[in-house]
Amino acid sequence: MIRFYGLYLPLLLILLSVPMVMGRVPPNVLYGFRTLRTLSSPQLWYEANRRAGVNLIIGANLAMLVCSAVVWRFGAAKAIVVLPLVLLLTVLGSAVASLLHVRKLGR
């Protein structure tokens, strides 16, 4: 379970983020950073998804680092309670940073 939260999910986030960063994800309603504003403009879509992908990659790497530190410091038994929260907070943080960027682009 520790590998799941501390390694596999962050790696999955990184793999899903790479096409976004590379501009390979066209506007759609299933995959990408979808808001009413990003779906209204292809130019805004690609810029917002590029930034959201970068933010997710940073968040996933941060999650792996923090999860490793928590397991090292507190041991596997105690860390399993904290690891989902660490992953959730890093993903939410990257989403908030992406939303702030979209607001800045829309002005």
Short mmCIF file of the C-alpha atoms (twelve columns), coordinates in Angstrom:
data_MODEL
# 
_entry.id   MODEL 
# 
loop_
_atom_site.group_PDB 
_atom_site.id 
_atom_site.type_symbol 
_atom_site.label_atom_id 
_atom_site.label_alt_id 
_atom_site.label_comp_id 
_atom_site.label_asym_id 
_atom_site.label_seq_id 
_atom_site.Cartn_x 
_atom_site.Cartn_y 
_atom_site.Cartn_z 
_atom_site.pdbx_PDB_model_num 
ATOM 1   C CA . MET A 1   0.000   0.000  0.000   1 
ATOM 2   C CA . ILE A 2   2.897   2.356  0.682   1 
ATOM 3   C CA . ARG A 3   4.259   1.850  -2.820  1 
ATOM 4   C CA . PHE A 4   0.792   2.565  -4.196  1 
ATOM 5   C CA . TYR A 5   0.499   6.012  -2.579  1 
ATOM 6   C CA . GLY A 6   4.167   6.923  -2.501  1 
ATOM 7   C CA . LEU A 7   5.277   5.671  -5.904  1 
ATOM 8   C CA . TYR A 8   2.673   4.233  -8.285  1 
ATOM 9   C CA . LEU A 9   0.022   6.973  -8.094  1 
ATOM 10  C CA . PRO A 10  2.567   9.800  -8.399  1 
ATOM 11  C CA . LEU A 11  4.179   8.042  -11.383 1 
ATOM 12  C CA . LEU A 12  0.738   7.650  -12.971 1 
ATOM 13  C CA . LEU A 13  0.138   11.380 -12.490 1 
ATOM 14  C CA . ILE A 14  3.455   12.138 -14.167 1 
ATOM 15  C CA . LEU A 15  2.644   9.843  -17.107 1 
ATOM 16  C CA . LEU A 16  -0.770  11.473 -17.547 1 
ATOM 17  C CA . SER A 17  0.772   14.947 -17.323 1 
ATOM 18  C CA . VAL A 18  3.397   14.536 -20.040 1 
ATOM 19  C CA . PRO A 19  0.952   14.711 -22.997 1 
ATOM 20  C CA . MET A 20  -0.607  17.808 -21.414 1 
ATOM 21  C CA . VAL A 21  2.783   19.514 -21.161 1 
ATOM 22  C CA . MET A 22  3.624   18.576 -24.737 1 
ATOM 23  C CA . GLY A 23  0.352   20.022 -26.072 1 
ATOM 24  C CA . ARG A 24  -0.899  16.663 -27.340 1 
ATOM 25  C CA . VAL A 25  -4.287  16.777 -25.614 1 
ATOM 26  C CA . PRO A 26  -6.903  18.572 -27.743 1 
ATOM 27  C CA . PRO A 27  -9.865  20.294 -26.081 1 
ATOM 28  C CA . ASN A 28  -12.277 17.644 -24.818 1 
ATOM 29  C CA . VAL A 29  -14.511 16.906 -21.849 1 
ATOM 30  C CA . LEU A 30  -12.675 13.823 -20.535 1 
ATOM 31  C CA . TYR A 31  -8.948  14.486 -20.187 1 
ATOM 32  C CA . GLY A 32  -7.080  17.637 -19.325 1 
ATOM 33  C CA . PHE A 33  -7.561  20.735 -17.208 1 
ATOM 34  C CA . ARG A 34  -11.224 21.428 -17.952 1 
ATOM 35  C CA . THR A 35  -12.987 24.616 -16.932 1 
ATOM 36  C CA . LEU A 36  -15.575 26.654 -18.785 1 
ATOM 37  C CA . ARG A 37  -12.858 29.157 -19.628 1 
ATOM 38  C CA . THR A 38  -10.354 26.622 -20.970 1 
ATOM 39  C CA . LEU A 39  -13.010 24.833 -23.015 1 
ATOM 40  C CA . SER A 40  -14.030 28.140 -24.617 1 
ATOM 41  C CA . SER A 41  -10.679 28.825 -26.302 1 
ATOM 42  C CA . PRO A 42  -8.204  26.377 -27.868 1 
ATOM 43  C CA . GLN A 43  -5.309  28.753 -27.200 1 
ATOM 44  C CA . LEU A 44  -6.260  29.024 -23.533 1 
ATOM 45  C CA . TRP A 45  -6.820  25.261 -23.374 1 
ATOM 46  C CA . TYR A 46  -3.288  24.419 -24.487 1 
ATOM 47  C CA . GLU A 47  -1.631  27.040 -22.274 1 
ATOM 48  C CA . ALA A 48  -3.662  26.047 -19.212 1 
ATOM 49  C CA . ASN A 49  -3.042  22.347 -19.800 1 
ATOM 50  C CA . ARG A 50  0.668   22.920 -20.258 1 
ATOM 51  C CA . ARG A 51  0.824   24.695 -16.917 1 
ATOM 52  C CA . ALA A 52  -1.479  22.180 -15.213 1 
ATOM 53  C CA . GLY A 53  0.728   19.342 -16.468 1 
ATOM 54  C CA . VAL A 54  3.854   21.021 -15.123 1 
ATOM 55  C CA . ASN A 55  2.102   21.647 -11.803 1 
ATOM 56  C CA . LEU A 56  1.039   18.002 -11.574 1 
ATOM 57  C CA . ILE A 57  4.557   16.796 -12.320 1 
ATOM 58  C CA . ILE A 58  5.940   19.049 -9.594  1 
ATOM 59  C CA . GLY A 59  3.194   17.922 -7.202  1 
ATOM 60  C CA . ALA A 60  3.774   14.241 -7.949  1 
ATOM 61  C CA . ASN A 61  7.522   14.574 -7.388  1 
ATOM 62  C CA . LEU A 62  6.862   16.455 -4.167  1 
ATOM 63  C CA . ALA A 63  4.431   13.727 -3.076  1 
ATOM 64  C CA . MET A 64  7.054   11.034 -3.697  1 
ATOM 65  C CA . LEU A 65  9.629   13.010 -1.734  1 
ATOM 66  C CA . VAL A 66  7.333   13.719 1.214   1 
ATOM 67  C CA . CYS A 67  5.995   10.150 1.277   1 
ATOM 68  C CA . SER A 68  9.544   8.807  1.348   1 
ATOM 69  C CA . ALA A 69  10.462  11.170 4.178   1 
ATOM 70  C CA . VAL A 70  7.355   10.234 6.187   1 
ATOM 71  C CA . VAL A 71  8.021   6.508  5.810   1 
ATOM 72  C CA . TRP A 72  11.682  6.995  6.710   1 
ATOM 73  C CA . ARG A 73  10.881  9.111  9.761   1 
ATOM 74  C CA . PHE A 74  7.814   7.359  11.190  1 
ATOM 75  C CA . GLY A 75  7.950   3.860  9.722   1 
ATOM 76  C CA . ALA A 76  5.542   2.095  7.412   1 
ATOM 77  C CA . ALA A 77  2.862   1.307  9.991   1 
ATOM 78  C CA . LYS A 78  2.290   4.930  10.999  1 
ATOM 79  C CA . ALA A 79  2.945   6.400  7.566   1 
ATOM 80  C CA . ILE A 80  0.141   4.530  5.818   1 
ATOM 81  C CA . VAL A 81  -2.378  6.819  7.524   1 
ATOM 82  C CA . VAL A 82  -0.650  9.983  6.266   1 
ATOM 83  C CA . LEU A 83  0.301   9.011  2.703   1 
ATOM 84  C CA . PRO A 84  -3.150  9.403  1.087   1 
ATOM 85  C CA . LEU A 85  -3.412  12.840 2.675   1 
ATOM 86  C CA . VAL A 86  0.006   13.845 1.325   1 
ATOM 87  C CA . LEU A 87  -0.983  12.793 -2.185  1 
ATOM 88  C CA . LEU A 88  -4.348  14.538 -1.933  1 
ATOM 89  C CA . LEU A 89  -2.775  17.787 -0.719  1 
ATOM 90  C CA . THR A 90  -0.180  17.858 -3.493  1 
ATOM 91  C CA . VAL A 91  -2.811  17.224 -6.182  1 
ATOM 92  C CA . LEU A 92  -5.118  19.877 -4.714  1 
ATOM 93  C CA . GLY A 93  -2.211  22.304 -4.495  1 
ATOM 94  C CA . SER A 94  -1.368  21.806 -8.153  1 
ATOM 95  C CA . ALA A 95  -5.047  22.248 -9.092  1 
ATOM 96  C CA . VAL A 96  -5.254  25.525 -7.163  1 
ATOM 97  C CA . ALA A 97  -2.053  26.771 -8.793  1 
ATOM 98  C CA . SER A 98  -3.478  25.855 -12.210 1 
ATOM 99  C CA . LEU A 99  -6.772  27.623 -11.486 1 
ATOM 100 C CA . LEU A 100 -4.912  30.757 -10.440 1 
ATOM 101 C CA . HIS A 101 -2.927  30.608 -13.672 1 
ATOM 102 C CA . VAL A 102 -6.110  30.282 -15.754 1 
ATOM 103 C CA . ARG A 103 -7.570  33.306 -13.979 1 
ATOM 104 C CA . LYS A 104 -4.424  35.247 -14.810 1 
ATOM 105 C CA . LEU A 105 -4.563  34.157 -18.471 1 
ATOM 106 C CA . GLY A 106 -8.220  35.088 -18.814 1 
ATOM 107 C CA . ARG A 107 -7.632  38.733 -17.970 1 
# 
